[in-house]
Structure formats: C-alpha cells, structure tokens
Amino acid sequence: MKLLKYATYRLLQSIPVLIGISVITFLLANLGPGDPVSLMLQGQEQNEELVRAIEQRYGLNKPLHERYLTYMGGLLEGDLGQSIHYRRPVADLILERVGPTLLLVLSAYAFALVTAIPLGVVAADKRNEPSDHASRVAALIGVSTPSFWIGIVLILIFAVKLEWLPSSGLVYPWRPPSTYRSIDGHLELYYQSLRHLLLPMIALGTLQMATIMRVERTQMIESLQGEYVKLARAYGVPERTILRKHAFQVAQLPIVTIVGANLSTAIGGAVIVETVFNINGMGQLFVDAIQQNDYQLMMGVTMMLGVLFVLGVIVTDISYAYIDPRVTYGESE
C-alpha cells in the first residue's frame, strides 16, 4: 500500500477506539455524582421552572441513550456542544486552550529527546563506567518521580529560592508583543516565552527523558554487539564512525515506538503540570469541567485529546520508514 492508503487505513482503524473513548467518557460524566444545573445556578434563586428550562436547553431531560446519540450526531457534524458552565461552544473553548497544551507537550518531548539520546549513547559507549552508573541512577529517579512533585520542587528552587524563573503562566510566542505590557519586540517575546516554559517543560519531560534514555542505552548496547559492528571493527573503521553510522541508526526505531506509546502519558501528565504551573491549557480546562460537572466540556476535551493521541500514533507508524528502509507499509515484496 502507498503512504496515503496506509494512513487512511490506520485512520479507519482508529474509529472504534474513538467510539469506545466517547462511550466510556459519556457514562462516567453522566453517571457520576453532582448535578450540573445546581452548580450552574449556585448562588442564584432556583425554581422548578428555571431548572426545567435549563435541562431542556441542554437536553438533560432526555434518557441517557438519547443524549449520547444526540451528542454523537452533533459530533459527526463538527458540533462539540455547548458548555453548561461557560455557556459557550465547546469547540471555541478548546481552540483557545489547545495551543498552550501542544506547546507544553511538544517542548517536553523536545527536551526529552535532546537530553535522553546523547546520554543513552554515552552510557552505552561507556558501559559500566561512572558516567553509565550516573545515567542509570538519573533514569531510575526520573521514572519513579511524579511530574507534579518535580514541578513543585522546581518552583521552590528556581522560582521561590533563587528567583531565576517565573512559577506560573505562559507567554505565547505566536501572540504579538503588544499583547504583553512588559515585552518590547519579538526577541523579548521569545526570551520570556522560553523563561516561562522552562520549568513546566522539564517537569513534564523528565519522565519521558528517563524512559527514552533507558531504551536508548539498551538498544545501543545491543547494536554495538551486532555482527555488522564487529565486521566494521575488523576492517579498521574508527570507533566514532561505528557509533555514529552503524550502531546509532539501527537503535532509533524502538525510540520512535516509545515516543508514540508515551504520548498518552505525556498528555495525561500535562493535565497535572498545567494545574501546578497555572497554565490555561486543555488540562486546566478539563479540571474545571470535572469540578463543574460540565459533561459536554468533558466530552469535548476527552475526544480532542483522544484524536491527538491517535494522530500521534499514526505519525509514529509512518515515520518508521524514514528511519528503517525495510519498513514498507505492508507492501508485498
């Protein structure tokens, strides 16, 4: 199959996954404790007529299965519904918040890859030496430490104690500098954006970095013990060339797999990290939806995150061929 045909096939395969996500989320959102109408009218005088009008407007007076079918029908038309709490279209709220979340997740992955791959290569090349032991201890700590705890420690050290970096919010590099009072020019905008992004990026990317580093080390050790490497050494190829050209490329395919498989972990971790650093992304929006029992908003955010995860996995599958030419998207030999 060609690339386009393969991508279409994988997209069709993802439809049952998204339907399953919608069913589970809808049931959890609607069968959980709490009444969205009571939360919506909190602090206001309530009467039966007003409550019935709100329930009719948002379809809360219908049976559960009818509400689900109505929601899915609107979803097929591109309508994510109306937020009960914000009283705005869910699609508009998501479009406002998806940018910060993508910026955080992508930057966390960039941090993880830039740090983990070199450390994994060095650890494999210096196996059982002090640098290898140090990297293994660092990876163990990174895997076993929650993202929110790392975020809190980073805030205490770099924001509270040293006062080097800000502890909350983001400066968005895609907005004009005039949006911010204290920023003059695009260079200042990018600099402040990096300063605000640094701590949450490290907090979210540490787990990914530790996981990738462990896999990179293992794969590099296996590659360096391969027959083709032994043959290259027998021909007198320099060790640095062997490391860079022969062992490194072969070891990267599992890394791509790890990146795609851990995408859900990164998106889930972004929910907590955004709360710790007071970032108005989709994670914070999802927390607000749960607190207000806003099932339309919960459904919209969950479906959006599910789509991002599915697309990430598909891109990961497609990228295999660019790393390993033996991958042919299922074409016959």
C-alpha positions, 0 to 999 in steps of 0.5 A: 500500500502507498503512504496515503492508503496506509494512513487512511487505513490506520485512520479507519482503524482508529474509529472504534477506539474513538467510539469506545473513548466517547462511550466510556467518557459519556457514562462516567460524566453522566453517571457520576455524582453532582448535578450540573444545573445546581452548580450552574445556578449556585448562588442564584434563586432556583425554581422548578421552572428555571431548572426545567428550562435549563435541562431542556436547553441542554437536553438533560431531560432526555434518557441517557441513550438519547443524549449520547446519540444526540451528542454523537450526531452533533459530533459527526457534524463538527458540533462539540456542544455547548458548555453548561458552565461557560455557556459557550461552544465547546469547540471555541473553548478548546481552540483557545486552550489547545495551543498552550497544551501542544506547546507544553507537550511538544517542548517536553518531548523536545527536551526529552529527546535532546537530553535522553539520546546523547546520554543513552549513547554515552552510557552505552559507549561507556558501559559500566563506567561512572558516567553509565552508573550516573545515567542509570541512577538519573533514569531510575529517579526520573521514572519513579518521580511524579511530574507534579512533585518535580514541578513543585520542587522546581518552583521552590528552587528556581522560582521561590529560592533563587528567583531565576524563573517565573512559577506560573503562566505562559507567554505565547510566542505566536501572540504579538508583543503588544499583547504583553505590557512588559515585552518590547519586540519579538526577541523579548517575546521569545526570551520570556516565552522560553523563561516561562516554559522552562520549568513546566517543560522539564517537569513534564519531560523528565519522565519521558527523558528517563524512559527514552534514555533507558531504551536508548542505552539498551538498544545501543548496547545491543547494536554495538554487539551486532555482527555488522559492528564487529565486521566494521571493527575488523576492517579498521573503521574508527570507533566514532564512525561505528557509533555514529553510522552503524550502531546509532541508526539501527537503535532509533526505531524502538525510540520512535515506538516509545515516543508514540506509546508515551504520548498518552502519558505525556498528555495525561501528565500535562493535565497535572503540570498545567494545574501546578504551573497555572497554565490555561491549557486543555488540562486546566480546562478539563479540571474545571469541567470535572469540578463543574460537572460540565459533561459536554466540556468533558466530552469535548476535551476527552475526544480532542485529546483522544484524536491527538493521541491517535494522530500521534500514533499514526505519525509514529507508524509512518515515520518508521520508514524514514528511519528503517528502509525495510519498513514498507507499509505492508507492501508485498515484496 
